[in-house]
């Protein structure tokens, strides 16, 4: 199955996302901010990156931009986890190069359905 | 897939309470007026995380409440609202409300709805005031909005989708093939590709998408389902979704936000195909989330502790070393056995034996070091920085100075000083009390301070540091100090001392710890009604610690708390009385000495006293306390341990002094019953049990026996 990088500063969200994805047979690496995630992404490859937007050190929007600038991640699906349902915040992610988004609160089924959308 | 979300609750609560602390401490540093955007951002982020998690894990009331706070913070952050003292105070109080909501959620108890409603009202009032762009109610969280799914028509339909991607659609990781696959799961899909824009091969840019498609989808499909497939690419393509025949209601109304961004849609489009992405996915499933959260579960607050990775790593290293030592000893043992079996008494085998014994003793020495280090390492797991307690103080000082109309600057230092978790949990309340006391009775109001030639802002400093195996916490204020005359008069009035008692300044100051003592002329709701200082002292004594006060009138006071590093292990002095070993906590001992007959005085009608330098101290015979036969009338050359009990020294006569060592404390109460003279028991190296003295209890028992005439004076 897929290798997925999950980035969220909230341990509970990270656990939930990781647990759900692992349960579906995916391999999951967890990081708690953009800086850690970027370093990790540089030294390994992933089929999908799921990142929270609001994080300390480096937020999800910046992380997305940084990832898109890396040759390996030009086409890698990147999903942002956002609490805002307003179009504006989603678009910020899109403009940074994110593939799509998932609006919090979401449940495990919605997460898996969304992941399936980009993993094919 | 059904996942039990409650397994993530513990982590959620833990991080939420941390988030609340961050919010609180940052709110306290937030300046009224402009407001530091970085600080507001930090507060916002903490609130935002709580909101997101609460929504996900089914605590909708928490999520909704946080949303209102977040709206206010957002307006402060983007500068559309001024940071007022009232708003900051309201947010601080909201943090408290949020905390009780989270506690109620965690403990599965009812939250005080009136309190929450009152807080909602205050926050919404602030939001309604000018300056803010929106009211929270306009922008309620997604889960609160009922989804307009009623408009959905899901009758058999035939849809035509003209999908004309922009050349850069692939760049964000979207893939048309995956979208088509998703569509084909909805109904019967026909895909026609349009190659018209495909350039000649030599002009082809491999990363550009030059194809477009016309798709025909038939089946029981709603427009929103198709739109959802294209949700993420709506800005990266031209998309026209048309209903052609079938029973579909071609003009089923667009779902939300009409005319949001229609510029990509050709005039011919029957409806804005780019209607804003539906947020209904989240909404439609929230009842399920609610249901799973409502499942009643036993409320258990599991005691957990966060431990730094470095501490764990250190322990793992130590265990590794222990294993090496063990195998080294094992090897030496085996060799010794083999040597004894196979060889005789010749010099060669003796040499081998000596060699093995050397290795054995080396190994044992190493084992001792390993054990000690491992013990330290494991103890350190329980150690937390005192900032856990100190962090409560800024809020306390902020609230109290407001109430008392005083100006106080709080200075914290030594916050990284670590102490045992159990000690930490029990030192919080006494510290809070001392801080309240310093603010209430110590620091003067600004006009009094000005009149006294002081800066009108008082300084209250809290400092923590290690000193010889103890933790020292100092609470220092530059206030009025203790009025000795008043204290003395009060103590006489309350019968704590008699008018003839001649007390040193220090003894007078420490009278404030006497039970039932209060000098406050006005009973305030800040320090309470004279319950306090004695309770503070009792709580600290229970932790095996001591508290003293030094004070200078007009200059201020310093309360010094001395605490053991941990409650699980005790530095003890081993003594022998009547053939039994006992442990005296080292923290209680001032010194040990050999009695000189010349210094003993028997006060008429009272027990013996000993002249220690320029001070007379009472003598207490441990044998007498334990009801043992005490034949030694002459105490000359006896051993005396001088301990401090309630601030004054007392000499305890013991049979023998042994070494000092660390002992692991076992509770007598849980294993046997409470014994007044003993605070616990321990197991010594040779396997025997030694009781640990409670010197305060010893003195109490001694005095009782003395009063009953059971001990000769």
Interface residues (C-beta under 8 A of the other chain):
Chain A: X9 X10 X11 X12 X13 X15 X16 X19 X20 X23 X24 X52 X54 X55 X56 X68 X74 X75 X76 X77 X78 X81 X83 X85 X86 X87 X90 X91 X94 X97 X98 X99 X100 X101 X103 X104 X105 X106 X107 X108 X109 X110 X112 X117 X118 X120
Chain B: X1 X3 X5 X7 X8 X9 X11 X12 X14 X15 X42 X45 X48 X49 X51 X52 X53 X55 X56 X57 X63 X139 X141 X142 X143 X170 X171 X172 X173 X174 X175 X177 X178 X181 X182 X207 X229 X231 X232 X235 X257 X260 X261 X276 X277 X279 X281 X282 X285 X286 X288 X289
